[in-house]
Amino acid sequence: MMKINSKITTHSQVLDTNLIHFIMAFLEDHKVENLVTIDLFNKSVMSDYLIIGSGRSQKHVRMSIEILHLELAKQGYKQIIVEGLPNSEWVLLDVGSVIVHLFTPEMRGFYNLEKMWSSDFRPSHHQEEKMGA
C-alpha cells in the first residue's frame, strides 16, 4: 500500500491530498463497485468529501471496511469512526476529512445518498439571514 503524506489546507481542516486516491484504490482493489466521490464544499461542514460504494453482500461490505480501517490505522490515522457493524447493510467509516459509505446494493438504492449530496444545494435567502449572512 502507498504511504499517505501530502497535506493541503481545505475548507474544514487539513486534508491529505493522497487520502482520497488511497481510499479509492483500496476499494477498487477490494472489488467495491460503483464508486462515487462527492465534494462537500459549500454543502456541509461535517467533512470535505464523501466516497460511496456498493459491496456485493453484507460480508463484503463488512470485510472491506474492517480492512480499510486497519490500513488507515497503519498509516497513522487515530480517530477513525466506524458505524453500522455488524449488520453491514450500510457501513460508515469517518476519517474526518473523508467519510466512506459502503452499502449493499439494495440499501444503496433505498437511501440514494448520491442524489441528496450531489444536488446543487444553496442556502435559501431565509437561511442566510438566520446565519447572519
GUDRENTOR-901884 format. One record per atom (N, C-alpha, C): atom name; residue number from 0; z, y, x. Coordinates in steps of 0.02 Angstrom, whole numbers, plus 50000, padded with zeros to 5 digits. Layout:
N
+----+-----+-------+-------+-------+
|  a |   k |    zz |    yy |    xx |
+----+-----+-------+-------+-------+
| CA | NUM |     Z |     Y |     X |
...
+----+-----+-------+-------+-------+
END
This chain:
133
+----+-----+-------+-------+-------+
|  a |   k |    zz |    yy |    xx |
+----+-----+-------+-------+-------+
|  N |   0 | 50000 | 49941 | 50042 |
| CA |   0 | 50000 | 50000 | 50000 |
|  C |   0 | 50000 | 50062 | 50044 |
|  N |   1 | 49966 | 50114 | 50020 |
| CA |   1 | 49964 | 50176 | 50059 |
|  C |   1 | 50030 | 50214 | 50052 |
|  N |   2 | 50046 | 50251 | 50104 |
| CA |   2 | 50107 | 50292 | 50104 |
|  C |   2 | 50091 | 50359 | 50070 |
|  N |   3 | 50136 | 50381 | 50027 |
| CA |   3 | 50128 | 50444 | 49991 |
|  C |   3 | 50165 | 50497 | 50031 |
|  N |   4 | 50130 | 50552 | 50050 |
| CA |   4 | 50166 | 50602 | 50089 |
|  C |   4 | 50143 | 50673 | 50081 |
|  N |   5 | 50085 | 50688 | 50053 |
| CA |   5 | 50062 | 50757 | 50045 |
|  C |   5 | 50095 | 50788 | 49985 |
|  N |   6 | 50117 | 50851 | 49992 |
| CA |   6 | 50151 | 50885 | 49937 |
|  C |   6 | 50121 | 50953 | 49925 |
|  N |   7 | 50118 | 50973 | 49862 |
| CA |   7 | 50096 | 51040 | 49843 |
|  C |   7 | 50144 | 51065 | 49790 |
|  N |   8 | 50147 | 51130 | 49782 |
| CA |   8 | 50188 | 51159 | 49729 |
|  C |   8 | 50147 | 51163 | 49666 |
|  N |   9 | 50174 | 51140 | 49611 |
| CA |   9 | 50139 | 51141 | 49547 |
|  C |   9 | 50179 | 51182 | 49498 |
|  N |  10 | 50157 | 51181 | 49435 |
| CA |  10 | 50189 | 51222 | 49384 |
|  C |  10 | 50261 | 51202 | 49368 |
|  N |  11 | 50282 | 51141 | 49382 |
| CA |  11 | 50350 | 51123 | 49365 |
|  C |  11 | 50392 | 51105 | 49426 |
|  N |  12 | 50362 | 51081 | 49478 |
| CA |  12 | 50401 | 51059 | 49536 |
|  C |  12 | 50353 | 51041 | 49593 |
|  N |  13 | 50379 | 51010 | 49645 |
| CA |  13 | 50336 | 50987 | 49699 |
|  C |  13 | 50305 | 50920 | 49678 |
|  N |  14 | 50239 | 50916 | 49684 |
| CA |  14 | 50203 | 50855 | 49665 |
|  C |  14 | 50171 | 50825 | 49727 |
|  N |  15 | 50181 | 50762 | 49739 |
| CA |  15 | 50146 | 50728 | 49792 |
|  C |  15 | 50072 | 50723 | 49772 |
|  N |  16 | 50029 | 50751 | 49814 |
| CA |  16 | 49958 | 50752 | 49797 |
|  C |  16 | 49929 | 50682 | 49792 |
|  N |  17 | 49956 | 50636 | 49828 |
| CA |  17 | 49930 | 50567 | 49827 |
|  C |  17 | 49964 | 50524 | 49775 |
|  N |  18 | 50016 | 50550 | 49741 |
| CA |  18 | 50054 | 50508 | 49694 |
|  C |  18 | 50010 | 50482 | 49637 |
|  N |  19 | 49971 | 50525 | 49607 |
| CA |  19 | 49929 | 50503 | 49551 |
|  C |  19 | 49879 | 50451 | 49576 |
|  N |  20 | 49848 | 50464 | 49634 |
| CA |  20 | 49800 | 50416 | 49661 |
|  C |  20 | 49833 | 50349 | 49677 |
|  N |  21 | 49894 | 50353 | 49704 |
| CA |  21 | 49931 | 50292 | 49720 |
|  C |  21 | 49945 | 50251 | 49657 |
|  N |  22 | 49970 | 50285 | 49605 |
| CA |  22 | 49986 | 50250 | 49543 |
|  C |  22 | 49923 | 50222 | 49511 |
|  N |  23 | 49870 | 50262 | 49509 |
| CA |  23 | 49807 | 50239 | 49478 |
|  C |  23 | 49780 | 50178 | 49515 |
|  N |  24 | 49779 | 50181 | 49582 |
| CA |  24 | 49754 | 50124 | 49621 |
|  C |  24 | 49797 | 50063 | 49610 |
|  N |  25 | 49862 | 50072 | 49607 |
| CA |  25 | 49908 | 50017 | 49595 |
|  C |  25 | 49892 | 49985 | 49527 |
|  N |  26 | 49887 | 50026 | 49475 |
| CA |  26 | 49874 | 49999 | 49408 |
|  C |  26 | 49806 | 49965 | 49404 |
|  N |  27 | 49756 | 49994 | 49436 |
| CA |  27 | 49690 | 49961 | 49438 |
|  C |  27 | 49694 | 49894 | 49473 |
|  N |  28 | 49728 | 49892 | 49530 |
| CA |  28 | 49737 | 49829 | 49567 |
|  C |  28 | 49773 | 49776 | 49526 |
|  N |  29 | 49816 | 49798 | 49480 |
| CA |  29 | 49854 | 49752 | 49438 |
|  C |  29 | 49822 | 49742 | 49370 |
|  N |  30 | 49758 | 49760 | 49366 |
| CA |  30 | 49716 | 49746 | 49307 |
|  C |  30 | 49739 | 49780 | 49243 |
|  N |  31 | 49773 | 49837 | 49250 |
| CA |  31 | 49789 | 49877 | 49191 |
|  C |  31 | 49724 | 49910 | 49168 |
|  N |  32 | 49711 | 49910 | 49104 |
| CA |  32 | 49647 | 49930 | 49077 |
|  C |  32 | 49649 | 49999 | 49045 |
|  N |  33 | 49589 | 50029 | 49038 |
| CA |  33 | 49579 | 50092 | 49002 |
|  C |  33 | 49627 | 50147 | 49025 |
|  N |  34 | 49629 | 50158 | 49090 |
| CA |  34 | 49673 | 50208 | 49118 |
|  C |  34 | 49648 | 50279 | 49104 |
|  N |  35 | 49695 | 50322 | 49085 |
| CA |  35 | 49680 | 50392 | 49070 |
|  C |  35 | 49734 | 50434 | 49104 |
|  N |  36 | 49712 | 50489 | 49135 |
| CA |  36 | 49758 | 50537 | 49164 |
|  C |  36 | 49753 | 50602 | 49125 |
|  N |  37 | 49809 | 50631 | 49105 |
| CA |  37 | 49810 | 50693 | 49066 |
|  C |  37 | 49852 | 50744 | 49102 |
|  N |  38 | 49823 | 50802 | 49117 |
| CA |  38 | 49857 | 50858 | 49147 |
|  C |  38 | 49897 | 50894 | 49093 |
|  N |  39 | 49961 | 50901 | 49103 |
| CA |  39 | 50004 | 50932 | 49052 |
|  C |  39 | 50016 | 51007 | 49063 |
|  N |  40 | 49980 | 51037 | 49110 |
| CA |  40 | 49988 | 51108 | 49122 |
|  C |  40 | 49976 | 51147 | 49058 |
|  N |  41 | 50019 | 51193 | 49042 |
| CA |  41 | 50018 | 51234 | 48980 |
|  C |  41 | 50029 | 51193 | 48917 |
|  N |  42 | 50048 | 51130 | 48923 |
| CA |  42 | 50062 | 51089 | 48865 |
|  C |  42 | 50135 | 51067 | 48862 |
|  N |  43 | 50166 | 51059 | 48920 |
| CA |  43 | 50234 | 51032 | 48921 |
|  C |  43 | 50268 | 51050 | 48987 |
|  N |  44 | 50334 | 51058 | 48985 |
| CA |  44 | 50372 | 51068 | 49046 |
|  C |  44 | 50406 | 51004 | 49069 |
|  N |  45 | 50397 | 50949 | 49031 |
| CA |  45 | 50432 | 50887 | 49048 |
|  C |  45 | 50403 | 50853 | 49109 |
|  N |  46 | 50338 | 50864 | 49124 |
| CA |  46 | 50305 | 50831 | 49179 |
|  C |  46 | 50239 | 50867 | 49192 |
|  N |  47 | 50208 | 50850 | 49248 |
| CA |  47 | 50143 | 50879 | 49266 |
|  C |  47 | 50084 | 50837 | 49240 |
|  N |  48 | 50092 | 50771 | 49242 |
| CA |  48 | 50038 | 50727 | 49222 |
|  C |  48 | 50064 | 50666 | 49184 |
|  N |  49 | 50022 | 50642 | 49138 |
| CA |  49 | 50033 | 50577 | 49106 |
|  C |  49 | 49979 | 50530 | 49130 |
|  N |  50 | 49997 | 50468 | 49141 |
| CA |  50 | 49949 | 50415 | 49152 |
|  C |  50 | 49962 | 50364 | 49097 |
|  N |  51 | 49909 | 50346 | 49061 |
| CA |  51 | 49914 | 50300 | 49005 |
|  C |  51 | 49868 | 50241 | 49018 |
|  N |  52 | 49893 | 50181 | 49005 |
| CA |  52 | 49853 | 50121 | 49016 |
|  C |  52 | 49874 | 50065 | 48969 |
|  N |  53 | 49833 | 50013 | 48967 |
| CA |  53 | 49846 | 49955 | 48925 |
|  C |  53 | 49852 | 49892 | 48967 |
|  N |  54 | 49905 | 49854 | 48953 |
| CA |  54 | 49910 | 49787 | 48981 |
|  C |  54 | 49883 | 49736 | 48932 |
|  N |  55 | 49868 | 49677 | 48956 |
| CA |  55 | 49839 | 49626 | 48912 |
|  C |  55 | 49891 | 49593 | 48867 |
|  N |  56 | 49954 | 49597 | 48887 |
| CA |  56 | 50008 | 49566 | 48849 |
|  C |  56 | 50074 | 49601 | 48867 |
|  N |  57 | 50126 | 49584 | 48830 |
| CA |  57 | 50192 | 49613 | 48846 |
|  C |  57 | 50214 | 49594 | 48917 |
|  N |  58 | 50201 | 49533 | 48936 |
| CA |  58 | 50219 | 49511 | 49004 |
|  C |  58 | 50181 | 49550 | 49056 |
|  N |  59 | 50117 | 49562 | 49045 |
| CA |  59 | 50076 | 49600 | 49092 |
|  C |  59 | 50102 | 49672 | 49098 |
|  N |  60 | 50119 | 49704 | 49042 |
| CA |  60 | 50147 | 49771 | 49041 |
|  C |  60 | 50212 | 49772 | 49081 |
|  N |  61 | 50257 | 49727 | 49065 |
| CA |  61 | 50323 | 49724 | 49098 |
|  C |  61 | 50317 | 49713 | 49173 |
|  N |  62 | 50277 | 49665 | 49193 |
| CA |  62 | 50271 | 49650 | 49265 |
|  C |  62 | 50238 | 49707 | 49303 |
|  N |  63 | 50188 | 49739 | 49273 |
| CA |  63 | 50155 | 49795 | 49306 |
|  C |  63 | 50204 | 49852 | 49319 |
|  N |  64 | 50244 | 49869 | 49269 |
| CA |  64 | 50293 | 49924 | 49276 |
|  C |  64 | 50348 | 49904 | 49325 |
|  N |  65 | 50372 | 49843 | 49321 |
| CA |  65 | 50426 | 49822 | 49366 |
|  C |  65 | 50403 | 49825 | 49439 |
|  N |  66 | 50343 | 49801 | 49453 |
| CA |  66 | 50318 | 49801 | 49522 |
|  C |  66 | 50303 | 49873 | 49544 |
|  N |  67 | 50274 | 49914 | 49500 |
| CA |  67 | 50262 | 49984 | 49517 |
|  C |  67 | 50327 | 50019 | 49533 |
|  N |  68 | 50379 | 50006 | 49494 |
| CA |  68 | 50445 | 50035 | 49506 |
|  C |  68 | 50469 | 50017 | 49577 |
|  N |  69 | 50463 | 49954 | 49595 |
| CA |  69 | 50485 | 49932 | 49662 |
|  C |  69 | 50444 | 49966 | 49717 |
|  N |  70 | 50379 | 49971 | 49707 |
| CA |  70 | 50336 | 50003 | 49758 |
|  C |  70 | 50353 | 50077 | 49766 |
|  N |  71 | 50364 | 50111 | 49711 |
| CA |  71 | 50382 | 50182 | 49716 |
|  C |  71 | 50451 | 50190 | 49750 |
|  N |  72 | 50497 | 50146 | 49735 |
| CA |  72 | 50563 | 50149 | 49767 |
|  C |  72 | 50555 | 50139 | 49843 |
|  N |  73 | 50511 | 50094 | 49864 |
| CA |  73 | 50497 | 50084 | 49935 |
|  C |  73 | 50470 | 50147 | 49967 |
|  N |  74 | 50433 | 50187 | 49928 |
| CA |  74 | 50404 | 50249 | 49953 |
|  C |  74 | 50457 | 50305 | 49957 |
|  N |  75 | 50517 | 50292 | 49932 |
| CA |  75 | 50570 | 50341 | 49937 |
|  C |  75 | 50587 | 50378 | 49872 |
|  N |  76 | 50555 | 50360 | 49818 |
| CA |  76 | 50571 | 50391 | 49753 |
|  C |  76 | 50636 | 50360 | 49728 |
|  N |  77 | 50685 | 50403 | 49715 |
| CA |  77 | 50752 | 50378 | 49697 |
|  C |  77 | 50767 | 50384 | 49623 |
|  N |  78 | 50743 | 50436 | 49591 |
| CA |  78 | 50761 | 50449 | 49521 |
|  C |  78 | 50704 | 50429 | 49475 |
|  N |  79 | 50692 | 50364 | 49471 |
| CA |  79 | 50640 | 50337 | 49428 |
|  C |  79 | 50673 | 50311 | 49365 |
|  N |  80 | 50647 | 50332 | 49308 |
| CA |  80 | 50674 | 50309 | 49244 |
|  C |  80 | 50624 | 50262 | 49212 |
|  N |  81 | 50648 | 50205 | 49189 |
| CA |  81 | 50605 | 50157 | 49154 |
|  C |  81 | 50636 | 50144 | 49085 |
|  N |  82 | 50594 | 50150 | 49034 |
| CA |  82 | 50616 | 50137 | 48965 |
|  C |  82 | 50567 | 50089 | 48932 |
|  N |  83 | 50593 | 50050 | 48885 |
| CA |  83 | 50551 | 50004 | 48847 |
|  C |  83 | 50555 | 49932 | 48866 |
|  N |  84 | 50595 | 49916 | 48917 |
| CA |  84 | 50605 | 49846 | 48936 |
|  C |  84 | 50665 | 49819 | 48898 |
|  N |  85 | 50669 | 49757 | 48881 |
| CA |  85 | 50624 | 49703 | 48896 |
|  C |  85 | 50569 | 49692 | 48844 |
|  N |  86 | 50570 | 49729 | 48789 |
| CA |  86 | 50520 | 49719 | 48736 |
|  C |  86 | 50449 | 49725 | 48763 |
|  N |  87 | 50434 | 49779 | 48799 |
| CA |  87 | 50373 | 49788 | 48837 |
|  C |  87 | 50309 | 49797 | 48795 |
|  N |  88 | 50316 | 49819 | 48733 |
| CA |  88 | 50255 | 49837 | 48696 |
|  C |  88 | 50233 | 49907 | 48716 |
|  N |  89 | 50281 | 49950 | 48733 |
| CA |  89 | 50269 | 50017 | 48759 |
|  C |  89 | 50322 | 50029 | 48811 |
|  N |  90 | 50302 | 50037 | 48874 |
| CA |  90 | 50349 | 50048 | 48928 |
|  C |  90 | 50331 | 50114 | 48962 |
|  N |  91 | 50383 | 50153 | 48976 |
| CA |  91 | 50375 | 50218 | 49007 |
|  C |  91 | 50408 | 50216 | 49076 |
|  N |  92 | 50374 | 50242 | 49126 |
| CA |  92 | 50402 | 50250 | 49193 |
|  C |  92 | 50396 | 50323 | 49211 |
|  N |  93 | 50452 | 50356 | 49222 |
| CA |  93 | 50455 | 50428 | 49235 |
|  C |  93 | 50474 | 50439 | 49308 |
|  N |  94 | 50426 | 50467 | 49347 |
| CA |  94 | 50438 | 50481 | 49417 |
|  C |  94 | 50455 | 50556 | 49426 |
|  N |  95 | 50457 | 50592 | 49372 |
| CA |  95 | 50470 | 50664 | 49374 |
|  C |  95 | 50407 | 50703 | 49362 |
|  N |  96 | 50365 | 50709 | 49412 |
| CA |  96 | 50303 | 50746 | 49405 |
|  C |  96 | 50248 | 50706 | 49370 |
|  N |  97 | 50257 | 50641 | 49367 |
| CA |  97 | 50209 | 50596 | 49334 |
|  C |  97 | 50247 | 50548 | 49289 |
|  N |  98 | 50223 | 50540 | 49228 |
| CA |  98 | 50251 | 50491 | 49181 |
|  C |  98 | 50195 | 50441 | 49166 |
|  N |  99 | 50212 | 50377 | 49173 |
| CA |  99 | 50165 | 50323 | 49159 |
|  C |  99 | 50185 | 50290 | 49093 |
|  N | 100 | 50137 | 50283 | 49048 |
| CA | 100 | 50147 | 50247 | 48985 |
|  C | 100 | 50101 | 50186 | 48987 |
|  N | 101 | 50129 | 50127 | 48983 |
| CA | 101 | 50089 | 50066 | 48976 |
|  C | 101 | 50104 | 50035 | 48909 |
|  N | 102 | 50052 | 50015 | 48875 |
| CA | 102 | 50056 | 49987 | 48808 |
|  C | 102 | 50022 | 49920 | 48804 |
|  N | 103 | 50042 | 49880 | 48754 |
| CA | 103 | 49998 | 49826 | 48733 |
|  C | 103 | 49941 | 49860 | 48695 |
|  N | 104 | 49883 | 49829 | 48689 |
| CA | 104 | 49826 | 49862 | 48654 |
|  C | 104 | 49843 | 49883 | 48583 |
|  N | 105 | 49882 | 49843 | 48547 |
| CA | 105 | 49899 | 49860 | 48478 |
|  C | 105 | 49942 | 49923 | 48474 |
|  N | 106 | 49992 | 49927 | 48517 |
| CA | 106 | 50036 | 49986 | 48517 |
|  C | 106 | 50000 | 50049 | 48540 |
|  N | 107 | 49956 | 50041 | 48588 |
| CA | 107 | 49919 | 50100 | 48611 |
|  C | 107 | 49876 | 50129 | 48555 |
|  N | 108 | 49843 | 50087 | 48518 |
| CA | 108 | 49804 | 50111 | 48462 |
|  C | 108 | 49846 | 50143 | 48408 |
|  N | 109 | 49906 | 50116 | 48397 |
| CA | 109 | 49950 | 50142 | 48346 |
|  C | 109 | 49976 | 50211 | 48363 |
|  N | 110 | 50000 | 50221 | 48426 |
| CA | 110 | 50030 | 50284 | 48446 |
|  C | 110 | 49978 | 50336 | 48468 |
|  N | 111 | 49923 | 50315 | 48496 |
| CA | 111 | 49867 | 50358 | 48514 |
|  C | 111 | 49890 | 50422 | 48551 |
|  N | 112 | 49927 | 50414 | 48605 |
| CA | 112 | 49952 | 50471 | 48644 |
|  C | 112 | 49896 | 50513 | 48672 |
|  N | 113 | 49840 | 50483 | 48689 |
| CA | 113 | 49784 | 50522 | 48717 |
|  C | 113 | 49762 | 50577 | 48669 |
|  N | 114 | 49758 | 50561 | 48606 |
| CA | 114 | 49737 | 50611 | 48557 |
|  C | 114 | 49787 | 50668 | 48553 |
|  N | 115 | 49851 | 50650 | 48551 |
| CA | 115 | 49903 | 50701 | 48546 |
|  C | 115 | 49904 | 50747 | 48607 |
|  N | 116 | 49904 | 50719 | 48667 |
| CA | 116 | 49911 | 50758 | 48728 |
|  C | 116 | 49846 | 50787 | 48754 |
|  N | 117 | 49789 | 50761 | 48734 |
| CA | 117 | 49726 | 50787 | 48758 |
|  C | 117 | 49701 | 50845 | 48717 |
|  N | 118 | 49730 | 50856 | 48658 |
| CA | 118 | 49708 | 50912 | 48616 |
|  C | 118 | 49721 | 50977 | 48652 |
|  N | 119 | 49682 | 51027 | 48634 |
| CA | 119 | 49688 | 51092 | 48666 |
|  C | 119 | 49746 | 51130 | 48634 |
|  N | 120 | 49806 | 51112 | 48652 |
| CA | 120 | 49866 | 51142 | 48623 |
|  C | 120 | 49877 | 51212 | 48650 |
|  N | 121 | 49887 | 51258 | 48607 |
| CA | 121 | 49906 | 51327 | 48624 |
|  C | 121 | 49961 | 51347 | 48576 |
|  N | 122 | 50015 | 51378 | 48602 |
| CA | 122 | 50068 | 51400 | 48557 |
|  C | 122 | 50040 | 51451 | 48506 |
|  N | 123 | 50063 | 51446 | 48445 |
| CA | 123 | 50042 | 51493 | 48394 |
|  C | 123 | 50073 | 51561 | 48408 |
|  N | 124 | 50047 | 51613 | 48378 |
| CA | 124 | 50073 | 51680 | 48387 |
|  C | 124 | 50148 | 51683 | 48369 |
|  N | 125 | 50167 | 51649 | 48315 |
| CA | 125 | 50236 | 51647 | 48294 |
|  C | 125 | 50281 | 51614 | 48347 |
|  N | 126 | 50257 | 51560 | 48378 |
| CA | 126 | 50295 | 51526 | 48430 |
|  C | 126 | 50302 | 51571 | 48491 |
|  N | 127 | 50249 | 51609 | 48508 |
| CA | 127 | 50252 | 51653 | 48566 |
|  C | 127 | 50304 | 51708 | 48554 |
|  N | 128 | 50308 | 51734 | 48493 |
| CA | 128 | 50358 | 51785 | 48478 |
|  C | 128 | 50428 | 51757 | 48487 |
|  N | 129 | 50440 | 51695 | 48464 |
| CA | 129 | 50505 | 51664 | 48472 |
|  C | 129 | 50523 | 51655 | 48545 |
|  N | 130 | 50472 | 51641 | 48586 |
| CA | 130 | 50484 | 51628 | 48657 |
|  C | 130 | 50487 | 51693 | 48696 |
|  N | 131 | 50479 | 51750 | 48663 |
| CA | 131 | 50484 | 51814 | 48697 |
|  C | 131 | 50421 | 51836 | 48732 |
|  N | 132 | 50364 | 51806 | 48714 |
| CA | 132 | 50301 | 51825 | 48747 |
|  C | 132 | 50271 | 51887 | 48715 |
+----+-----+-------+-------+-------+
END
